[in-house]
Structure formats: structure tokens, C-alpha cells
Amino acid sequence: MALRSGDDSLKKPGAAVAPKTGGSAAGAKVQSKDRDMGAALRTVYQRTVEEEIPSEMLDLLGKLD
């Protein structure tokens, strides 16, 4: 799964953001993209939470006590 952090064109100086139009098809497309992005972020977060901590890291943390 490929994830992007954002649209690079918005980071360029002078790049204009297009105003949202009031079409129902356009609104549904935006909602679909938002839903897909939300699902991708939840998946990445959940995988990160479930990731096992390496034993080397646990050893280093144990030395701090």
C-alpha cells in the first residue's frame, strides 16, 4: 500500500487552491477520498501499535531504570 503525506503542488509558492464546487458528484468524490484516507491512516496506526518492540530497545529502556 502506498501512502502520500499530501499534495506537493500545495507546497509550492504561488500554487492556488481550487475552490470546491457545489456538485453532488464532486462532494461524493471528496467524501470517498476522505473515507479512504481515514481508513489508510487507521490501518497504519493499528499496525504501528501492534508492532513488536525489538529486544535491543527493551534492553536499553531497562538500563534507564
Predicted model as a PDB file, atoms N, CA, C, CB and O in Angstrom, pLDDT in the B-factor column:
MODEL        1                                                                  
ATOM      1  N   MET A   1       0.844  -1.173   0.000  1.00 49.00           N  
ATOM      2  CA  MET A   1       0.000   0.000   0.000  1.00 49.00           C  
ATOM      3  C   MET A   1       0.885   1.230   0.000  1.00 49.00           C  
ATOM      4  CB  MET A   1      -0.958   0.002   1.210  1.00 49.00           C  
ATOM      5  O   MET A   1       1.765   1.347   0.853  1.00 49.00           O  
ATOM      6  N   ALA A   2       0.683   2.131  -0.910  1.00 52.00           N  
ATOM      7  CA  ALA A   2       1.466   3.364  -0.980  1.00 52.00           C  
ATOM      8  C   ALA A   2       0.670   4.488  -0.336  1.00 52.00           C  
ATOM      9  CB  ALA A   2       1.833   3.718  -2.452  1.00 52.00           C  
ATOM     10  O   ALA A   2      -0.514   4.671  -0.620  1.00 52.00           O  
ATOM     11  N   LEU A   3       1.336   5.238   0.537  1.00 52.00           N  
ATOM     12  CA  LEU A   3       0.705   6.371   1.186  1.00 52.00           C  
ATOM     13  C   LEU A   3       1.474   7.630   0.860  1.00 52.00           C  
ATOM     14  CB  LEU A   3       0.621   6.163   2.701  1.00 52.00           C  
ATOM     15  O   LEU A   3       2.703   7.613   0.792  1.00 52.00           O  
ATOM     16  N   ARG A   4       0.764   8.715   0.659  1.00 51.00           N  
ATOM     17  CA  ARG A   4       1.401  10.004   0.432  1.00 51.00           C  
ATOM     18  C   ARG A   4       1.002  10.922   1.563  1.00 51.00           C  
ATOM     19  CB  ARG A   4       1.008  10.606  -0.949  1.00 51.00           C  
ATOM     20  O   ARG A   4      -0.120  10.856   2.065  1.00 51.00           O  
ATOM     21  N   SER A   5       1.930  11.786   1.965  1.00 53.00           N  
ATOM     22  CA  SER A   5       1.632  12.694   3.057  1.00 53.00           C  
ATOM     23  C   SER A   5       0.820  13.894   2.616  1.00 53.00           C  
ATOM     24  CB  SER A   5       2.899  13.153   3.696  1.00 53.00           C  
ATOM     25  O   SER A   5       0.220  14.564   3.456  1.00 53.00           O  
ATOM     26  N   GLY A   6       0.782  14.184   1.347  1.00 52.00           N  
ATOM     27  CA  GLY A   6      -0.005  15.316   0.887  1.00 52.00           C  
ATOM     28  C   GLY A   6       0.259  15.631  -0.559  1.00 52.00           C  
ATOM     29  O   GLY A   6       1.068  14.979  -1.220  1.00 52.00           O  
ATOM     30  N   ASP A   7      -0.422  16.624  -1.036  1.00 49.00           N  
ATOM     31  CA  ASP A   7      -0.281  17.045  -2.414  1.00 49.00           C  
ATOM     32  C   ASP A   7       0.871  18.024  -2.498  1.00 49.00           C  
ATOM     33  CB  ASP A   7      -1.591  17.672  -2.949  1.00 49.00           C  
ATOM     34  O   ASP A   7       0.801  19.108  -1.917  1.00 49.00           O  
ATOM     35  N   ASP A   8       1.940  17.665  -3.213  1.00 48.00           N  
ATOM     36  CA  ASP A   8       3.129  18.505  -3.314  1.00 48.00           C  
ATOM     37  C   ASP A   8       2.837  19.839  -3.989  1.00 48.00           C  
ATOM     38  CB  ASP A   8       4.214  17.776  -4.074  1.00 48.00           C  
ATOM     39  O   ASP A   8       3.542  20.817  -3.738  1.00 48.00           O  
ATOM     40  N   SER A   9       1.822  19.902  -4.833  1.00 46.00           N  
ATOM     41  CA  SER A   9       1.532  21.151  -5.531  1.00 46.00           C  
ATOM     42  C   SER A   9       1.078  22.232  -4.564  1.00 46.00           C  
ATOM     43  CB  SER A   9       0.469  20.929  -6.598  1.00 46.00           C  
ATOM     44  O   SER A   9       1.235  23.418  -4.855  1.00 46.00           O  
ATOM     45  N   LEU A  10       0.522  21.852  -3.427  1.00 47.00           N  
ATOM     46  CA  LEU A  10       0.073  22.834  -2.443  1.00 47.00           C  
ATOM     47  C   LEU A  10       1.242  23.431  -1.681  1.00 47.00           C  
ATOM     48  CB  LEU A  10      -0.907  22.198  -1.471  1.00 47.00           C  
ATOM     49  O   LEU A  10       1.082  24.467  -1.035  1.00 47.00           O  
ATOM     50  N   LYS A  11       2.401  22.816  -1.737  1.00 49.00           N  
ATOM     51  CA  LYS A  11       3.572  23.287  -1.010  1.00 49.00           C  
ATOM     52  C   LYS A  11       4.379  24.298  -1.813  1.00 49.00           C  
ATOM     53  CB  LYS A  11       4.450  22.119  -0.632  1.00 49.00           C  
ATOM     54  O   LYS A  11       5.255  24.966  -1.263  1.00 49.00           O  
ATOM     55  N   LYS A  12       4.095  24.417  -3.097  1.00 49.00           N  
ATOM     56  CA  LYS A  12       4.843  25.328  -3.950  1.00 49.00           C  
ATOM     57  C   LYS A  12       4.319  26.739  -3.769  1.00 49.00           C  
ATOM     58  CB  LYS A  12       4.754  24.901  -5.427  1.00 49.00           C  
ATOM     59  O   LYS A  12       3.108  26.947  -3.693  1.00 49.00           O  
ATOM     60  N   PRO A  13       5.225  27.716  -3.697  1.00 53.00           N  
ATOM     61  CA  PRO A  13       4.765  29.103  -3.583  1.00 53.00           C  
ATOM     62  C   PRO A  13       3.942  29.496  -4.798  1.00 53.00           C  
ATOM     63  CB  PRO A  13       5.958  30.060  -3.421  1.00 53.00           C  
ATOM     64  O   PRO A  13       4.277  29.152  -5.932  1.00 53.00           O  
ATOM     65  N   GLY A  14       2.868  30.215  -4.545  1.00 52.00           N  
ATOM     66  CA  GLY A  14       2.031  30.695  -5.633  1.00 52.00           C  
ATOM     67  C   GLY A  14       1.025  29.683  -6.135  1.00 52.00           C  
ATOM     68  O   GLY A  14       0.250  29.986  -7.042  1.00 52.00           O  
ATOM     69  N   ALA A  15       1.018  28.488  -5.569  1.00 49.00           N  
ATOM     70  CA  ALA A  15       0.055  27.481  -6.009  1.00 49.00           C  
ATOM     71  C   ALA A  15      -1.316  27.850  -5.465  1.00 49.00           C  
ATOM     72  CB  ALA A  15       0.474  26.054  -5.542  1.00 49.00           C  
ATOM     73  O   ALA A  15      -1.473  28.102  -4.270  1.00 49.00           O  
ATOM     74  N   ALA A  16      -2.282  27.879  -6.327  1.00 53.00           N  
ATOM     75  CA  ALA A  16      -3.630  28.245  -5.916  1.00 53.00           C  
ATOM     76  C   ALA A  16      -4.415  26.988  -5.562  1.00 53.00           C  
ATOM     77  CB  ALA A  16      -4.348  29.044  -7.029  1.00 53.00           C  
ATOM     78  O   ALA A  16      -4.264  25.941  -6.193  1.00 53.00           O  
ATOM     79  N   VAL A  17      -5.244  27.113  -4.555  1.00 53.00           N  
ATOM     80  CA  VAL A  17      -6.116  26.018  -4.169  1.00 53.00           C  
ATOM     81  C   VAL A  17      -7.441  26.235  -4.879  1.00 53.00           C  
ATOM     82  CB  VAL A  17      -6.300  25.936  -2.610  1.00 53.00           C  
ATOM     83  O   VAL A  17      -8.040  27.305  -4.778  1.00 53.00           O  
ATOM     84  N   ALA A  18      -7.889  25.229  -5.590  1.00 53.00           N  
ATOM     85  CA  ALA A  18      -9.135  25.354  -6.336  1.00 53.00           C  
ATOM     86  C   ALA A  18     -10.312  25.373  -5.367  1.00 53.00           C  
ATOM     87  CB  ALA A  18      -9.285  24.201  -7.355  1.00 53.00           C  
ATOM     88  O   ALA A  18     -10.359  24.569  -4.436  1.00 53.00           O  
ATOM     89  N   PRO A  19     -11.251  26.271  -5.575  1.00 53.00           N  
ATOM     90  CA  PRO A  19     -12.428  26.306  -4.704  1.00 53.00           C  
ATOM     91  C   PRO A  19     -13.287  25.074  -4.933  1.00 53.00           C  
ATOM     92  CB  PRO A  19     -13.253  27.584  -4.949  1.00 53.00           C  
ATOM     93  O   PRO A  19     -13.332  24.531  -6.037  1.00 53.00           O  
ATOM     94  N   LYS A  20     -13.964  24.640  -3.885  1.00 55.00           N  
ATOM     95  CA  LYS A  20     -14.839  23.477  -4.004  1.00 55.00           C  
ATOM     96  C   LYS A  20     -16.110  23.881  -4.724  1.00 55.00           C  
ATOM     97  CB  LYS A  20     -15.165  22.876  -2.614  1.00 55.00           C  
ATOM     98  O   LYS A  20     -16.693  24.929  -4.445  1.00 55.00           O  
ATOM     99  N   THR A  21     -16.530  23.042  -5.648  1.00 54.00           N  
ATOM    100  CA  THR A  21     -17.749  23.328  -6.380  1.00 54.00           C  
ATOM    101  C   THR A  21     -18.904  22.630  -5.692  1.00 54.00           C  
ATOM    102  CB  THR A  21     -17.633  22.886  -7.854  1.00 54.00           C  
ATOM    103  O   THR A  21     -18.707  21.675  -4.941  1.00 54.00           O  
ATOM    104  N   GLY A  22     -20.081  23.099  -5.945  1.00 55.00           N  
ATOM    105  CA  GLY A  22     -21.249  22.578  -5.249  1.00 55.00           C  
ATOM    106  C   GLY A  22     -21.948  21.449  -5.970  1.00 55.00           C  
ATOM    107  O   GLY A  22     -23.178  21.404  -5.965  1.00 55.00           O  
ATOM    108  N   GLY A  23     -21.229  20.540  -6.584  1.00 59.00           N  
ATOM    109  CA  GLY A  23     -21.855  19.412  -7.264  1.00 59.00           C  
ATOM    110  C   GLY A  23     -21.929  18.203  -6.356  1.00 59.00           C  
ATOM    111  O   GLY A  23     -21.010  17.955  -5.576  1.00 59.00           O  
ATOM    112  N   SER A  24     -23.014  17.444  -6.448  1.00 79.00           N  
ATOM    113  CA  SER A  24     -23.158  16.284  -5.586  1.00 79.00           C  
ATOM    114  C   SER A  24     -22.153  15.192  -5.942  1.00 79.00           C  
ATOM    115  CB  SER A  24     -24.574  15.740  -5.675  1.00 79.00           C  
ATOM    116  O   SER A  24     -21.690  14.468  -5.061  1.00 79.00           O  
ATOM    117  N   ALA A  25     -21.815  15.067  -7.213  1.00 85.00           N  
ATOM    118  CA  ALA A  25     -20.822  14.067  -7.620  1.00 85.00           C  
ATOM    119  C   ALA A  25     -19.452  14.449  -7.080  1.00 85.00           C  
ATOM    120  CB  ALA A  25     -20.774  13.930  -9.162  1.00 85.00           C  
ATOM    121  O   ALA A  25     -18.697  13.586  -6.632  1.00 85.00           O  
ATOM    122  N   ALA A  26     -19.125  15.747  -7.121  1.00 86.00           N  
ATOM    123  CA  ALA A  26     -17.837  16.204  -6.593  1.00 86.00           C  
ATOM    124  C   ALA A  26     -17.782  15.998  -5.090  1.00 86.00           C  
ATOM    125  CB  ALA A  26     -17.600  17.685  -6.938  1.00 86.00           C  
ATOM    126  O   ALA A  26     -16.752  15.588  -4.556  1.00 86.00           O  
ATOM    127  N   GLY A  27     -18.883  16.280  -4.405  1.00 88.00           N  
ATOM    128  CA  GLY A  27     -18.940  16.088  -2.955  1.00 88.00           C  
ATOM    129  C   GLY A  27     -18.783  14.623  -2.577  1.00 88.00           C  
ATOM    130  O   GLY A  27     -18.101  14.294  -1.606  1.00 88.00           O  
ATOM    131  N   ALA A  28     -19.412  13.749  -3.343  1.00 89.00           N  
ATOM    132  CA  ALA A  28     -19.304  12.316  -3.076  1.00 89.00           C  
ATOM    133  C   ALA A  28     -17.883  11.834  -3.315  1.00 89.00           C  
ATOM    134  CB  ALA A  28     -20.286  11.527  -3.951  1.00 89.00           C  
ATOM    135  O   ALA A  28     -17.391  10.967  -2.593  1.00 89.00           O  
ATOM    136  N   LYS A  29     -17.217  12.392  -4.330  1.00 88.00           N  
ATOM    137  CA  LYS A  29     -15.836  12.006  -4.624  1.00 88.00           C  
ATOM    138  C   LYS A  29     -14.910  12.426  -3.490  1.00 88.00           C  
ATOM    139  CB  LYS A  29     -15.369  12.632  -5.951  1.00 88.00           C  
ATOM    140  O   LYS A  29     -14.024  11.668  -3.097  1.00 88.00           O  
ATOM    141  N   VAL A  30     -15.115  13.640  -2.960  1.00 89.00           N  
ATOM    142  CA  VAL A  30     -14.304  14.124  -1.842  1.00 89.00           C  
ATOM    143  C   VAL A  30     -14.545  13.265  -0.612  1.00 89.00           C  
ATOM    144  CB  VAL A  30     -14.619  15.603  -1.535  1.00 89.00           C  
ATOM    145  O   VAL A  30     -13.596  12.893   0.079  1.00 89.00           O  
ATOM    146  N   GLN A  31     -15.804  12.945  -0.328  1.00 92.00           N  
ATOM    147  CA  GLN A  31     -16.119  12.102   0.826  1.00 92.00           C  
ATOM    148  C   GLN A  31     -15.493  10.727   0.685  1.00 92.00           C  
ATOM    149  CB  GLN A  31     -17.631  11.971   0.998  1.00 92.00           C  
ATOM    150  O   GLN A  31     -15.021  10.152   1.666  1.00 92.00           O  
ATOM    151  N   SER A  32     -15.487  10.196  -0.534  1.00 92.00           N  
ATOM    152  CA  SER A  32     -14.879   8.893  -0.774  1.00 92.00           C  
ATOM    153  C   SER A  32     -13.372   8.942  -0.522  1.00 92.00           C  
ATOM    154  CB  SER A  32     -15.165   8.426  -2.208  1.00 92.00           C  
ATOM    155  O   SER A  32     -12.809   8.035   0.091  1.00 92.00           O  
ATOM    156  N   LYS A  33     -12.723  10.010  -1.002  1.00 93.00           N  
ATOM    157  CA  LYS A  33     -11.287  10.162  -0.772  1.00 93.00           C  
ATOM    158  C   LYS A  33     -10.993  10.326   0.718  1.00 93.00           C  
ATOM    159  CB  LYS A  33     -10.741  11.368  -1.558  1.00 93.00           C  
ATOM    160  O   LYS A  33     -10.038   9.745   1.233  1.00 93.00           O  
ATOM    161  N   ASP A  34     -11.819  11.121   1.410  1.00 94.00           N  
ATOM    162  CA  ASP A  34     -11.648  11.306   2.855  1.00 94.00           C  
ATOM    163  C   ASP A  34     -11.800   9.982   3.596  1.00 94.00           C  
ATOM    164  CB  ASP A  34     -12.664  12.329   3.392  1.00 94.00           C  
ATOM    165  O   ASP A  34     -11.034   9.681   4.511  1.00 94.00           O  
ATOM    166  N   ARG A  35     -12.788   9.200   3.195  1.00 94.00           N  
ATOM    167  CA  ARG A  35     -13.029   7.904   3.829  1.00 94.00           C  
ATOM    168  C   ARG A  35     -11.844   6.960   3.577  1.00 94.00           C  
ATOM    169  CB  ARG A  35     -14.347   7.276   3.299  1.00 94.00           C  
ATOM    170  O   ARG A  35     -11.397   6.255   4.482  1.00 94.00           O  
ATOM    171  N   ASP A  36     -11.346   6.957   2.337  1.00 95.00           N  
ATOM    172  CA  ASP A  36     -10.199   6.110   2.000  1.00 95.00           C  
ATOM    173  C   ASP A  36      -8.956   6.533   2.784  1.00 95.00           C  
ATOM    174  CB  ASP A  36      -9.917   6.169   0.490  1.00 95.00           C  
ATOM    175  O   ASP A  36      -8.216   5.686   3.283  1.00 95.00           O  
ATOM    176  N   MET A  37      -8.729   7.847   2.891  1.00 96.00           N  
ATOM    177  CA  MET A  37      -7.575   8.345   3.637  1.00 96.00           C  
ATOM    178  C   MET A  37      -7.703   7.983   5.109  1.00 96.00           C  
ATOM    179  CB  MET A  37      -7.436   9.869   3.472  1.00 96.00           C  
ATOM    180  O   MET A  37      -6.726   7.573   5.736  1.00 96.00           O  
ATOM    181  N   GLY A  38      -8.895   8.131   5.661  1.00 96.00           N  
ATOM    182  CA  GLY A  38      -9.121   7.771   7.060  1.00 96.00           C  
ATOM    183  C   GLY A  38      -8.849   6.293   7.306  1.00 96.00           C  
ATOM    184  O   GLY A  38      -8.231   5.926   8.306  1.00 96.00           O  
ATOM    185  N   ALA A  39      -9.305   5.461   6.404  1.00 96.00           N  
ATOM    186  CA  ALA A  39      -9.081   4.018   6.536  1.00 96.00           C  
ATOM    187  C   ALA A  39      -7.586   3.693   6.452  1.00 96.00           C  
ATOM    188  CB  ALA A  39      -9.857   3.248   5.441  1.00 96.00           C  
ATOM    189  O   ALA A  39      -7.088   2.857   7.206  1.00 96.00           O  
ATOM    190  N   ALA A  40      -6.875   4.355   5.538  1.00 97.00           N  
ATOM    191  CA  ALA A  40      -5.429   4.118   5.398  1.00 97.00           C  
ATOM    192  C   ALA A  40      -4.685   4.555   6.657  1.00 97.00           C  
ATOM    193  CB  ALA A  40      -4.873   4.867   4.168  1.00 97.00           C  
ATOM    194  O   ALA A  40      -3.784   3.855   7.120  1.00 97.00           O  
ATOM    195  N   LEU A  41      -5.056   5.709   7.210  1.00 97.00           N  
ATOM    196  CA  LEU A  41      -4.402   6.190   8.430  1.00 97.00           C  
ATOM    197  C   LEU A  41      -4.682   5.271   9.613  1.00 97.00           C  
ATOM    198  CB  LEU A  41      -4.863   7.609   8.755  1.00 97.00           C  
ATOM    199  O   LEU A  41      -3.785   4.996  10.410  1.00 97.00           O  
ATOM    200  N   ARG A  42      -5.919   4.796   9.734  1.00 97.00           N  
ATOM    201  CA  ARG A  42      -6.243   3.860  10.829  1.00 97.00           C  
ATOM    202  C   ARG A  42      -5.448   2.567  10.694  1.00 97.00           C  
ATOM    203  CB  ARG A  42      -7.755   3.544  10.846  1.00 97.00           C  
ATOM    204  O   ARG A  42      -4.978   2.017  11.691  1.00 97.00           O  
ATOM    205  N   THR A  43      -5.296   2.081   9.463  1.00 97.00           N  
ATOM    206  CA  THR A  43      -4.533   0.848   9.230  1.00 97.00           C  
ATOM    207  C   THR A  43      -3.069   1.033   9.618  1.00 97.00           C  
ATOM    208  CB  THR A  43      -4.638   0.419   7.754  1.00 97.00           C  
ATOM    209  O   THR A  43      -2.498   0.177  10.294  1.00 97.00           O  
ATOM    210  N   VAL A  44      -2.461   2.131   9.201  1.00 97.00           N  
ATOM    211  CA  VAL A  44      -1.061   2.394   9.535  1.00 97.00           C  
ATOM    212  C   VAL A  44      -0.901   2.527  11.043  1.00 97.00           C  
ATOM    213  CB  VAL A  44      -0.557   3.671   8.826  1.00 97.00           C  
ATOM    214  O   VAL A  44       0.042   1.979  11.615  1.00 97.00           O  
ATOM    215  N   TYR A  45      -1.811   3.248  11.696  1.00 97.00           N  
ATOM    216  CA  TYR A  45      -1.744   3.424  13.146  1.00 97.00           C  
ATOM    217  C   TYR A  45      -1.855   2.068  13.855  1.00 97.00           C  
ATOM    218  CB  TYR A  45      -2.864   4.377  13.629  1.00 97.00           C  
ATOM    219  O   TYR A  45      -1.069   1.766  14.754  1.00 97.00           O  
ATOM    220  N   GLN A  46      -2.822   1.268  13.450  1.00 97.00           N  
ATOM    221  CA  GLN A  46      -3.037  -0.031  14.096  1.00 97.00           C  
ATOM    222  C   GLN A  46      -1.822  -0.935  13.925  1.00 97.00           C  
ATOM    223  CB  GLN A  46      -4.285  -0.717  13.524  1.00 97.00           C  
ATOM    224  O   GLN A  46      -1.426  -1.618  14.869  1.00 97.00           O  
ATOM    225  N   ARG A  47      -1.228  -0.948  12.740  1.00 97.00           N  
ATOM    226  CA  ARG A  47      -0.028  -1.768  12.517  1.00 97.00           C  
ATOM    227  C   ARG A  47       1.127  -1.292  13.389  1.00 97.00           C  
ATOM    228  CB  ARG A  47       0.383  -1.732  11.033  1.00 97.00           C  
ATOM    229  O   ARG A  47       1.907  -2.104  13.887  1.00 97.00           O  
ATOM    230  N   THR A  48       1.239   0.011  13.573  1.00 96.00           N  
ATOM    231  CA  THR A  48       2.300   0.576  14.407  1.00 96.00           C  
ATOM    232  C   THR A  48       2.095   0.179  15.862  1.00 96.00           C  
ATOM    233  CB  THR A  48       2.341   2.109  14.272  1.00 96.00           C  
ATOM    234  O   THR A  48       3.047  -0.199  16.546  1.00 96.00           O  
ATOM    235  N   VAL A  49       0.862   0.266  16.334  1.00 95.00           N  
ATOM    236  CA  VAL A  49       0.558  -0.098  17.724  1.00 95.00           C  
ATOM    237  C   VAL A  49       0.850  -1.580  17.967  1.00 95.00           C  
ATOM    238  CB  VAL A  49      -0.921   0.216  18.057  1.00 95.00           C  
ATOM    239  O   VAL A  49       1.358  -1.948  19.026  1.00 95.00           O  
ATOM    240  N   GLU A  50       0.533  -2.415  17.003  1.00 96.00           N  
ATOM    241  CA  GLU A  50       0.710  -3.856  17.154  1.00 96.00           C  
ATOM    242  C   GLU A  50       2.144  -4.317  16.915  1.00 96.00           C  
ATOM    243  CB  GLU A  50      -0.207  -4.577  16.213  1.00 96.00           C  
ATOM    244  O   GLU A  50       2.480  -5.465  17.204  1.00 96.00           O  
ATOM    245  N   GLU A  51       2.990  -3.437  16.392  1.00 96.00           N  
ATOM    246  CA  GLU A  51       4.367  -3.810  16.075  1.00 96.00           C  
ATOM    247  C   GLU A  51       5.126  -4.195  17.349  1.00 96.00           C  
ATOM    248  CB  GLU A  51       5.088  -2.650  15.350  1.00 96.00           C  
ATOM    249  O   GLU A  51       5.023  -3.523  18.375  1.00 96.00           O  
ATOM    250  N   GLU A  52       5.874  -5.268  17.263  1.00 95.00           N  
ATOM    251  CA  GLU A  52       6.643  -5.748  18.410  1.00 95.00           C  
ATOM    252  C   GLU A  52       7.857  -4.840  18.647  1.00 95.00           C  
ATOM    253  CB  GLU A  52       7.097  -7.217  18.187  1.00 95.00           C  
ATOM    254  O   GLU A  52       8.516  -4.391  17.710  1.00 95.00           O  
ATOM    255  N   ILE A  53       8.126  -4.587  19.930  1.00 94.00           N  
ATOM    256  CA  ILE A  53       9.282  -3.766  20.292  1.00 94.00           C  
ATOM    257  C   ILE A  53      10.525  -4.656  20.255  1.00 94.00           C  
ATOM    258  CB  ILE A  53       9.096  -3.106  21.711  1.00 94.00           C  
ATOM    259  O   ILE A  53      10.545  -5.711  20.888  1.00 94.00           O  
ATOM    260  N   PRO A  54      11.556  -4.245  19.527  1.00 95.00           N  
ATOM    261  CA  PRO A  54      12.774  -5.065  19.442  1.00 95.00           C  
ATOM    262  C   PRO A  54      13.410  -5.254  20.823  1.00 95.00           C  
ATOM    263  CB  PRO A  54      13.792  -4.418  18.478  1.00 95.00           C  
ATOM    264  O   PRO A  54      13.375  -4.352  21.660  1.00 95.00           O  
ATOM    265  N   SER A  55      13.985  -6.424  21.049  1.00 95.00           N  
ATOM    266  CA  SER A  55      14.587  -6.727  22.347  1.00 95.00           C  
ATOM    267  C   SER A  55      15.729  -5.766  22.682  1.00 95.00           C  
ATOM    268  CB  SER A  55      15.096  -8.165  22.366  1.00 95.00           C  
ATOM    269  O   SER A  55      15.955  -5.451  23.851  1.00 95.00           O  
ATOM    270  N   GLU A  56      16.442  -5.307  21.667  1.00 96.00           N  
ATOM    271  CA  GLU A  56      17.517  -4.341  21.909  1.00 96.00           C  
ATOM    272  C   GLU A  56      16.975  -3.050  22.520  1.00 96.00           C  
ATOM    273  CB  GLU A  56      18.259  -4.030  20.601  1.00 96.00           C  
ATOM    274  O   GLU A  56      17.593  -2.463  23.408  1.00 96.00           O  
ATOM    275  N   MET A  57      15.822  -2.623  22.036  1.00 94.00           N  
ATOM    276  CA  MET A  57      15.193  -1.412  22.564  1.00 94.00           C  
ATOM    277  C   MET A  57      14.732  -1.639  24.001  1.00 94.00           C  
ATOM    278  CB  MET A  57      14.001  -0.988  21.680  1.00 94.00           C  
ATOM    279  O   MET A  57      14.896  -0.765  24.853  1.00 94.00           O  
ATOM    280  N   LEU A  58      14.161  -2.800  24.268  1.00 94.00           N  
ATOM    281  CA  LEU A  58      13.725  -3.119  25.629  1.00 94.00           C  
ATOM    282  C   LEU A  58      14.917  -3.167  26.583  1.00 94.00           C  
ATOM    283  CB  LEU A  58      12.972  -4.462  25.652  1.00 94.00           C  
ATOM    284  O   LEU A  58      14.814  -2.726  27.728  1.00 94.00           O  
ATOM    285  N   ASP A  59      16.051  -3.704  26.115  1.00 95.00           N  
ATOM    286  CA  ASP A  59      17.262  -3.734  26.942  1.00 95.00           C  
ATOM    287  C   ASP A  59      17.733  -2.327  27.272  1.00 95.00           C  
ATOM    288  CB  ASP A  59      18.379  -4.506  26.233  1.00 95.00           C  
ATOM    289  O   ASP A  59      18.085  -2.036  28.415  1.00 95.00           O  
ATOM    290  N   LEU A  60      17.739  -1.458  26.274  1.00 95.00           N  
ATOM    291  CA  LEU A  60      18.157  -0.068  26.503  1.00 95.00           C  
ATOM    292  C   LEU A  60      17.208   0.637  27.480  1.00 95.00           C  
ATOM    293  CB  LEU A  60      18.210   0.705  25.164  1.00 95.00           C  
ATOM    294  O   LEU A  60      17.656   1.364  28.366  1.00 95.00           O  
ATOM    295  N   LEU A  61      15.924   0.425  27.321  1.00 93.00           N  
ATOM    296  CA  LEU A  61      14.950   1.030  28.222  1.00 93.00           C  
ATOM    297  C   LEU A  61      15.116   0.498  29.649  1.00 93.00           C  
ATOM    298  CB  LEU A  61      13.525   0.764  27.719  1.00 93.00           C  
ATOM    299  O   LEU A  61      14.932   1.235  30.618  1.00 93.00           O  
ATOM    300  N   GLY A  62      15.464  -0.779  29.766  1.00 93.00           N  
ATOM    301  CA  GLY A  62      15.688  -1.380  31.094  1.00 93.00           C  
ATOM    302  C   GLY A  62      16.880  -0.765  31.808  1.00 93.00           C  
ATOM    303  O   GLY A  62      16.901  -0.701  33.037  1.00 93.00           O  
ATOM    304  N   LYS A  63      17.876  -0.311  31.049  1.00 94.00           N  
ATOM    305  CA  LYS A  63      19.060   0.302  31.652  1.00 94.00           C  
ATOM    306  C   LYS A  63      18.772   1.699  32.197  1.00 94.00           C  
ATOM    307  CB  LYS A  63      20.185   0.373  30.632  1.00 94.00           C  
ATOM    308  O   LYS A  63      19.548   2.221  32.997  1.00 94.00           O  
ATOM    309  N   LEU A  64      17.680   2.300  31.781  1.00 91.00           N  
ATOM    310  CA  LEU A  64      17.322   3.635  32.264  1.00 91.00           C  
ATOM    311  C   LEU A  64      16.789   3.600  33.690  1.00 91.00           C  
ATOM    312  CB  LEU A  64      16.289   4.264  31.347  1.00 91.00           C  
ATOM    313  O   LEU A  64      16.892   4.598  34.404  1.00 91.00           O  
ATOM    314  N   ASP A  65      16.237   2.505  34.112  1.00 72.00           N  
ATOM    315  CA  ASP A  65      15.665   2.403  35.465  1.00 72.00           C  
ATOM    316  C   ASP A  65      16.688   2.368  36.541  1.00 72.00           C  
ATOM    317  CB  ASP A  65      14.823   1.197  35.580  1.00 72.00           C  
ATOM    318  O   ASP A  65      16.342   2.283  37.720  1.00 72.00           O  
TER     319      ASP A  65                                                      
ENDMDL                                                                          
END                                                                             
